[in-house]
Amino acid sequence: MQIDKIRSEQTDQLFNAILQLKDLEECYQFFDDVCTMSEVQSLAQRLDVAHMLRKKKTYDSIQQDTGASTATISRIRRCVDYGSGGYNLMLERLYPELDQNQPKK
């Protein structure tokens, strides 16, 4: 499976730390220390792009609204369509109303 390429003891430690965060404020505190502002903004942008793709927005409108390049949008499209399922898992939880409009695979 694709996710094996990132699996390691260090990654397990990071993900277990994230799972220990209790609320939004703790997330802000942790990610402020762990990541640069640019890294956090990049992660947030990617999730936003994935959300917009699931809403069937065009590349042009996504680029205009998020500032993401078409190369970034294409890379995220591949992950949404053929990746490990992480984007879709999170987006289904964050926006369950969108899942009702998605075709079943």
Phi and psi in radians as a Rosetta constraint file:
Dihedral C 1 N 2 CA 2 C 2 CIRCULARHARMONIC -0.984 0.35
Dihedral N 2 CA 2 C 2 N 3 CIRCULARHARMONIC -0.661 0.35
Dihedral C 2 N 3 CA 3 C 3 CIRCULARHARMONIC -1.179 0.35
Dihedral N 3 CA 3 C 3 N 4 CIRCULARHARMONIC -0.285 0.35
Dihedral C 3 N 4 CA 4 C 4 CIRCULARHARMONIC -1.083 0.35
Dihedral N 4 CA 4 C 4 N 5 CIRCULARHARMONIC -0.433 0.35
Dihedral C 4 N 5 CA 5 C 5 CIRCULARHARMONIC -1.180 0.35
Dihedral N 5 CA 5 C 5 N 6 CIRCULARHARMONIC -0.377 0.35
Dihedral C 5 N 6 CA 6 C 6 CIRCULARHARMONIC -1.842 0.35
Dihedral N 6 CA 6 C 6 N 7 CIRCULARHARMONIC -0.090 0.35
Dihedral C 6 N 7 CA 7 C 7 CIRCULARHARMONIC -1.255 0.35
Dihedral N 7 CA 7 C 7 N 8 CIRCULARHARMONIC 2.232 0.35
Dihedral C 7 N 8 CA 8 C 8 CIRCULARHARMONIC -2.843 0.35
Dihedral N 8 CA 8 C 8 N 9 CIRCULARHARMONIC 2.985 0.35
Dihedral C 8 N 9 CA 9 C 9 CIRCULARHARMONIC -1.099 0.35
Dihedral N 9 CA 9 C 9 N 10 CIRCULARHARMONIC -0.700 0.35
Dihedral C 9 N 10 CA 10 C 10 CIRCULARHARMONIC -1.129 0.35
Dihedral N 10 CA 10 C 10 N 11 CIRCULARHARMONIC -0.721 0.35
Dihedral C 10 N 11 CA 11 C 11 CIRCULARHARMONIC -1.171 0.35
Dihedral N 11 CA 11 C 11 N 12 CIRCULARHARMONIC -0.707 0.35
Dihedral C 11 N 12 CA 12 C 12 CIRCULARHARMONIC -1.005 0.35
Dihedral N 12 CA 12 C 12 N 13 CIRCULARHARMONIC -0.759 0.35
Dihedral C 12 N 13 CA 13 C 13 CIRCULARHARMONIC -1.074 0.35
Dihedral N 13 CA 13 C 13 N 14 CIRCULARHARMONIC -0.800 0.35
Dihedral C 13 N 14 CA 14 C 14 CIRCULARHARMONIC -1.067 0.35
Dihedral N 14 CA 14 C 14 N 15 CIRCULARHARMONIC -0.867 0.35
Dihedral C 14 N 15 CA 15 C 15 CIRCULARHARMONIC -1.154 0.35
Dihedral N 15 CA 15 C 15 N 16 CIRCULARHARMONIC -0.657 0.35
Dihedral C 15 N 16 CA 16 C 16 CIRCULARHARMONIC -1.133 0.35
Dihedral N 16 CA 16 C 16 N 17 CIRCULARHARMONIC -0.629 0.35
Dihedral C 16 N 17 CA 17 C 17 CIRCULARHARMONIC -1.107 0.35
Dihedral N 17 CA 17 C 17 N 18 CIRCULARHARMONIC -0.779 0.35
Dihedral C 17 N 18 CA 18 C 18 CIRCULARHARMONIC -1.070 0.35
Dihedral N 18 CA 18 C 18 N 19 CIRCULARHARMONIC -0.700 0.35
Dihedral C 18 N 19 CA 19 C 19 CIRCULARHARMONIC -1.141 0.35
Dihedral N 19 CA 19 C 19 N 20 CIRCULARHARMONIC -0.341 0.35
Dihedral C 19 N 20 CA 20 C 20 CIRCULARHARMONIC -1.452 0.35
Dihedral N 20 CA 20 C 20 N 21 CIRCULARHARMONIC -0.219 0.35
Dihedral C 20 N 21 CA 21 C 21 CIRCULARHARMONIC -1.154 0.35
Dihedral N 21 CA 21 C 21 N 22 CIRCULARHARMONIC 2.360 0.35
Dihedral C 21 N 22 CA 22 C 22 CIRCULARHARMONIC -1.721 0.35
Dihedral N 22 CA 22 C 22 N 23 CIRCULARHARMONIC -0.435 0.35
Dihedral C 22 N 23 CA 23 C 23 CIRCULARHARMONIC -2.757 0.35
Dihedral N 23 CA 23 C 23 N 24 CIRCULARHARMONIC 3.113 0.35
Dihedral C 23 N 24 CA 24 C 24 CIRCULARHARMONIC -1.051 0.35
Dihedral N 24 CA 24 C 24 N 25 CIRCULARHARMONIC -0.702 0.35
Dihedral C 24 N 25 CA 25 C 25 CIRCULARHARMONIC -1.089 0.35
Dihedral N 25 CA 25 C 25 N 26 CIRCULARHARMONIC -0.744 0.35
Dihedral C 25 N 26 CA 26 C 26 CIRCULARHARMONIC -1.107 0.35
Dihedral N 26 CA 26 C 26 N 27 CIRCULARHARMONIC -0.645 0.35
Dihedral C 26 N 27 CA 27 C 27 CIRCULARHARMONIC -1.080 0.35
Dihedral N 27 CA 27 C 27 N 28 CIRCULARHARMONIC -0.816 0.35
Dihedral C 27 N 28 CA 28 C 28 CIRCULARHARMONIC -1.033 0.35
Dihedral N 28 CA 28 C 28 N 29 CIRCULARHARMONIC -0.776 0.35
Dihedral C 28 N 29 CA 29 C 29 CIRCULARHARMONIC -1.081 0.35
Dihedral N 29 CA 29 C 29 N 30 CIRCULARHARMONIC -0.832 0.35
Dihedral C 29 N 30 CA 30 C 30 CIRCULARHARMONIC -1.143 0.35
Dihedral N 30 CA 30 C 30 N 31 CIRCULARHARMONIC -0.886 0.35
Dihedral C 30 N 31 CA 31 C 31 CIRCULARHARMONIC -1.208 0.35
Dihedral N 31 CA 31 C 31 N 32 CIRCULARHARMONIC -0.461 0.35
Dihedral C 31 N 32 CA 32 C 32 CIRCULARHARMONIC -1.117 0.35
Dihedral N 32 CA 32 C 32 N 33 CIRCULARHARMONIC -0.621 0.35
Dihedral C 32 N 33 CA 33 C 33 CIRCULARHARMONIC -1.425 0.35
Dihedral N 33 CA 33 C 33 N 34 CIRCULARHARMONIC -0.658 0.35
Dihedral C 33 N 34 CA 34 C 34 CIRCULARHARMONIC -1.442 0.35
Dihedral N 34 CA 34 C 34 N 35 CIRCULARHARMONIC -0.607 0.35
Dihedral C 34 N 35 CA 35 C 35 CIRCULARHARMONIC -2.103 0.35
Dihedral N 35 CA 35 C 35 N 36 CIRCULARHARMONIC 2.759 0.35
Dihedral C 35 N 36 CA 36 C 36 CIRCULARHARMONIC -1.342 0.35
Dihedral N 36 CA 36 C 36 N 37 CIRCULARHARMONIC 2.849 0.35
Dihedral C 36 N 37 CA 37 C 37 CIRCULARHARMONIC -1.039 0.35
Dihedral N 37 CA 37 C 37 N 38 CIRCULARHARMONIC -0.674 0.35
Dihedral C 37 N 38 CA 38 C 38 CIRCULARHARMONIC -1.102 0.35
Dihedral N 38 CA 38 C 38 N 39 CIRCULARHARMONIC -0.714 0.35
Dihedral C 38 N 39 CA 39 C 39 CIRCULARHARMONIC -1.128 0.35
Dihedral N 39 CA 39 C 39 N 40 CIRCULARHARMONIC -0.764 0.35
Dihedral C 39 N 40 CA 40 C 40 CIRCULARHARMONIC -1.120 0.35
Dihedral N 40 CA 40 C 40 N 41 CIRCULARHARMONIC -0.764 0.35
Dihedral C 40 N 41 CA 41 C 41 CIRCULARHARMONIC -1.105 0.35
Dihedral N 41 CA 41 C 41 N 42 CIRCULARHARMONIC -0.652 0.35
Dihedral C 41 N 42 CA 42 C 42 CIRCULARHARMONIC -1.132 0.35
Dihedral N 42 CA 42 C 42 N 43 CIRCULARHARMONIC -0.769 0.35
Dihedral C 42 N 43 CA 43 C 43 CIRCULARHARMONIC -1.092 0.35
Dihedral N 43 CA 43 C 43 N 44 CIRCULARHARMONIC -0.774 0.35
Dihedral C 43 N 44 CA 44 C 44 CIRCULARHARMONIC -1.102 0.35
Dihedral N 44 CA 44 C 44 N 45 CIRCULARHARMONIC -0.706 0.35
Dihedral C 44 N 45 CA 45 C 45 CIRCULARHARMONIC -1.092 0.35
Dihedral N 45 CA 45 C 45 N 46 CIRCULARHARMONIC -0.749 0.35
Dihedral C 45 N 46 CA 46 C 46 CIRCULARHARMONIC -1.072 0.35
Dihedral N 46 CA 46 C 46 N 47 CIRCULARHARMONIC -0.754 0.35
Dihedral C 46 N 47 CA 47 C 47 CIRCULARHARMONIC -1.135 0.35
Dihedral N 47 CA 47 C 47 N 48 CIRCULARHARMONIC -0.694 0.35
Dihedral C 47 N 48 CA 48 C 48 CIRCULARHARMONIC -1.097 0.35
Dihedral N 48 CA 48 C 48 N 49 CIRCULARHARMONIC -0.745 0.35
Dihedral C 48 N 49 CA 49 C 49 CIRCULARHARMONIC -1.075 0.35
Dihedral N 49 CA 49 C 49 N 50 CIRCULARHARMONIC -0.792 0.35
Dihedral C 49 N 50 CA 50 C 50 CIRCULARHARMONIC -1.049 0.35
Dihedral N 50 CA 50 C 50 N 51 CIRCULARHARMONIC -0.714 0.35
Dihedral C 50 N 51 CA 51 C 51 CIRCULARHARMONIC -1.072 0.35
Dihedral N 51 CA 51 C 51 N 52 CIRCULARHARMONIC -0.797 0.35
Dihedral C 51 N 52 CA 52 C 52 CIRCULARHARMONIC -1.160 0.35
Dihedral N 52 CA 52 C 52 N 53 CIRCULARHARMONIC -0.636 0.35
Dihedral C 52 N 53 CA 53 C 53 CIRCULARHARMONIC -1.098 0.35
Dihedral N 53 CA 53 C 53 N 54 CIRCULARHARMONIC -0.742 0.35
Dihedral C 53 N 54 CA 54 C 54 CIRCULARHARMONIC -1.151 0.35
Dihedral N 54 CA 54 C 54 N 55 CIRCULARHARMONIC -0.433 0.35
Dihedral C 54 N 55 CA 55 C 55 CIRCULARHARMONIC -1.485 0.35
Dihedral N 55 CA 55 C 55 N 56 CIRCULARHARMONIC 0.090 0.35
Dihedral C 55 N 56 CA 56 C 56 CIRCULARHARMONIC 1.169 0.35
Dihedral N 56 CA 56 C 56 N 57 CIRCULARHARMONIC 0.520 0.35
Dihedral C 56 N 57 CA 57 C 57 CIRCULARHARMONIC -1.280 0.35
Dihedral N 57 CA 57 C 57 N 58 CIRCULARHARMONIC 2.670 0.35
Dihedral C 57 N 58 CA 58 C 58 CIRCULARHARMONIC -1.360 0.35
Dihedral N 58 CA 58 C 58 N 59 CIRCULARHARMONIC 2.761 0.35
Dihedral C 58 N 59 CA 59 C 59 CIRCULARHARMONIC -0.995 0.35
Dihedral N 59 CA 59 C 59 N 60 CIRCULARHARMONIC -0.718 0.35
Dihedral C 59 N 60 CA 60 C 60 CIRCULARHARMONIC -1.066 0.35
Dihedral N 60 CA 60 C 60 N 61 CIRCULARHARMONIC -0.800 0.35
Dihedral C 60 N 61 CA 61 C 61 CIRCULARHARMONIC -1.207 0.35
Dihedral N 61 CA 61 C 61 N 62 CIRCULARHARMONIC -0.634 0.35
Dihedral C 61 N 62 CA 62 C 62 CIRCULARHARMONIC -1.123 0.35
Dihedral N 62 CA 62 C 62 N 63 CIRCULARHARMONIC -0.784 0.35
Dihedral C 62 N 63 CA 63 C 63 CIRCULARHARMONIC -1.066 0.35
Dihedral N 63 CA 63 C 63 N 64 CIRCULARHARMONIC -0.766 0.35
Dihedral C 63 N 64 CA 64 C 64 CIRCULARHARMONIC -1.152 0.35
Dihedral N 64 CA 64 C 64 N 65 CIRCULARHARMONIC -0.753 0.35
Dihedral C 64 N 65 CA 65 C 65 CIRCULARHARMONIC -1.328 0.35
Dihedral N 65 CA 65 C 65 N 66 CIRCULARHARMONIC -0.565 0.35
Dihedral C 65 N 66 CA 66 C 66 CIRCULARHARMONIC -1.897 0.35
Dihedral N 66 CA 66 C 66 N 67 CIRCULARHARMONIC -0.376 0.35
Dihedral C 66 N 67 CA 67 C 67 CIRCULARHARMONIC 1.425 0.35
Dihedral N 67 CA 67 C 67 N 68 CIRCULARHARMONIC 0.050 0.35
Dihedral C 67 N 68 CA 68 C 68 CIRCULARHARMONIC -1.252 0.35
Dihedral N 68 CA 68 C 68 N 69 CIRCULARHARMONIC 2.524 0.35
Dihedral C 68 N 69 CA 69 C 69 CIRCULARHARMONIC -1.297 0.35
Dihedral N 69 CA 69 C 69 N 70 CIRCULARHARMONIC 2.807 0.35
Dihedral C 69 N 70 CA 70 C 70 CIRCULARHARMONIC -1.122 0.35
Dihedral N 70 CA 70 C 70 N 71 CIRCULARHARMONIC -0.539 0.35
Dihedral C 70 N 71 CA 71 C 71 CIRCULARHARMONIC -1.131 0.35
Dihedral N 71 CA 71 C 71 N 72 CIRCULARHARMONIC -0.731 0.35
Dihedral C 71 N 72 CA 72 C 72 CIRCULARHARMONIC -1.147 0.35
Dihedral N 72 CA 72 C 72 N 73 CIRCULARHARMONIC -0.765 0.35
Dihedral C 72 N 73 CA 73 C 73 CIRCULARHARMONIC -1.067 0.35
Dihedral N 73 CA 73 C 73 N 74 CIRCULARHARMONIC -0.758 0.35
Dihedral C 73 N 74 CA 74 C 74 CIRCULARHARMONIC -1.091 0.35
Dihedral N 74 CA 74 C 74 N 75 CIRCULARHARMONIC -0.736 0.35
Dihedral C 74 N 75 CA 75 C 75 CIRCULARHARMONIC -1.101 0.35
Dihedral N 75 CA 75 C 75 N 76 CIRCULARHARMONIC -0.734 0.35
Dihedral C 75 N 76 CA 76 C 76 CIRCULARHARMONIC -1.197 0.35
Dihedral N 76 CA 76 C 76 N 77 CIRCULARHARMONIC -0.659 0.35
Dihedral C 76 N 77 CA 77 C 77 CIRCULARHARMONIC -0.993 0.35
Dihedral N 77 CA 77 C 77 N 78 CIRCULARHARMONIC -0.790 0.35
Dihedral C 77 N 78 CA 78 C 78 CIRCULARHARMONIC -1.071 0.35
Dihedral N 78 CA 78 C 78 N 79 CIRCULARHARMONIC -0.725 0.35
Dihedral C 78 N 79 CA 79 C 79 CIRCULARHARMONIC -1.150 0.35
Dihedral N 79 CA 79 C 79 N 80 CIRCULARHARMONIC -0.745 0.35
Dihedral C 79 N 80 CA 80 C 80 CIRCULARHARMONIC -1.085 0.35
Dihedral N 80 CA 80 C 80 N 81 CIRCULARHARMONIC -0.747 0.35
Dihedral C 80 N 81 CA 81 C 81 CIRCULARHARMONIC -1.432 0.35
Dihedral N 81 CA 81 C 81 N 82 CIRCULARHARMONIC -0.660 0.35
Dihedral C 81 N 82 CA 82 C 82 CIRCULARHARMONIC -2.280 0.35
Dihedral N 82 CA 82 C 82 N 83 CIRCULARHARMONIC 0.109 0.35
Dihedral C 82 N 83 CA 83 C 83 CIRCULARHARMONIC -1.402 0.35
Dihedral N 83 CA 83 C 83 N 84 CIRCULARHARMONIC -2.758 0.35
Dihedral C 83 N 84 CA 84 C 84 CIRCULARHARMONIC -1.364 0.35
Dihedral N 84 CA 84 C 84 N 85 CIRCULARHARMONIC -0.143 0.35
Dihedral C 84 N 85 CA 85 C 85 CIRCULARHARMONIC 1.694 0.35
Dihedral N 85 CA 85 C 85 N 86 CIRCULARHARMONIC 0.053 0.35
Dihedral C 85 N 86 CA 86 C 86 CIRCULARHARMONIC -1.140 0.35
Dihedral N 86 CA 86 C 86 N 87 CIRCULARHARMONIC -0.792 0.35
Dihedral C 86 N 87 CA 87 C 87 CIRCULARHARMONIC -1.026 0.35
Dihedral N 87 CA 87 C 87 N 88 CIRCULARHARMONIC -0.866 0.35
Dihedral C 87 N 88 CA 88 C 88 CIRCULARHARMONIC -1.113 0.35
Dihedral N 88 CA 88 C 88 N 89 CIRCULARHARMONIC -0.672 0.35
Dihedral C 88 N 89 CA 89 C 89 CIRCULARHARMONIC -1.018 0.35
Dihedral N 89 CA 89 C 89 N 90 CIRCULARHARMONIC -0.879 0.35
Dihedral C 89 N 90 CA 90 C 90 CIRCULARHARMONIC -1.189 0.35
Dihedral N 90 CA 90 C 90 N 91 CIRCULARHARMONIC -0.735 0.35
Dihedral C 90 N 91 CA 91 C 91 CIRCULARHARMONIC -1.177 0.35
Dihedral N 91 CA 91 C 91 N 92 CIRCULARHARMONIC -0.592 0.35
Dihedral C 91 N 92 CA 92 C 92 CIRCULARHARMONIC -1.131 0.35
Dihedral N 92 CA 92 C 92 N 93 CIRCULARHARMONIC -0.622 0.35
Dihedral C 92 N 93 CA 93 C 93 CIRCULARHARMONIC -1.321 0.35
Dihedral N 93 CA 93 C 93 N 94 CIRCULARHARMONIC -0.705 0.35
Dihedral C 93 N 94 CA 94 C 94 CIRCULARHARMONIC -1.293 0.35
Dihedral N 94 CA 94 C 94 N 95 CIRCULARHARMONIC -0.616 0.35
Dihedral C 94 N 95 CA 95 C 95 CIRCULARHARMONIC -2.316 0.35
Dihedral N 95 CA 95 C 95 N 96 CIRCULARHARMONIC 1.193 0.35
Dihedral C 95 N 96 CA 96 C 96 CIRCULARHARMONIC -1.061 0.35
Dihedral N 96 CA 96 C 96 N 97 CIRCULARHARMONIC -0.430 0.35
Dihedral C 96 N 97 CA 97 C 97 CIRCULARHARMONIC -1.147 0.35
Dihedral N 97 CA 97 C 97 N 98 CIRCULARHARMONIC -0.502 0.35
Dihedral C 97 N 98 CA 98 C 98 CIRCULARHARMONIC -1.224 0.35
Dihedral N 98 CA 98 C 98 N 99 CIRCULARHARMONIC -0.578 0.35
Dihedral C 98 N 99 CA 99 C 99 CIRCULARHARMONIC -1.095 0.35
Dihedral N 99 CA 99 C 99 N 100 CIRCULARHARMONIC -0.502 0.35
Dihedral C 99 N 100 CA 100 C 100 CIRCULARHARMONIC -1.145 0.35
Dihedral N 100 CA 100 C 100 N 101 CIRCULARHARMONIC -0.443 0.35
Dihedral C 100 N 101 CA 101 C 101 CIRCULARHARMONIC -1.622 0.35
Dihedral N 101 CA 101 C 101 N 102 CIRCULARHARMONIC -0.056 0.35
Dihedral C 101 N 102 CA 102 C 102 CIRCULARHARMONIC -1.562 0.35
Dihedral N 102 CA 102 C 102 N 103 CIRCULARHARMONIC 2.432 0.35
Dihedral C 102 N 103 CA 103 C 103 CIRCULARHARMONIC -1.184 0.35
Dihedral N 103 CA 103 C 103 N 104 CIRCULARHARMONIC 2.506 0.35
Dihedral C 103 N 104 CA 104 C 104 CIRCULARHARMONIC -1.356 0.35
Dihedral N 104 CA 104 C 104 N 105 CIRCULARHARMONIC 2.402 0.35
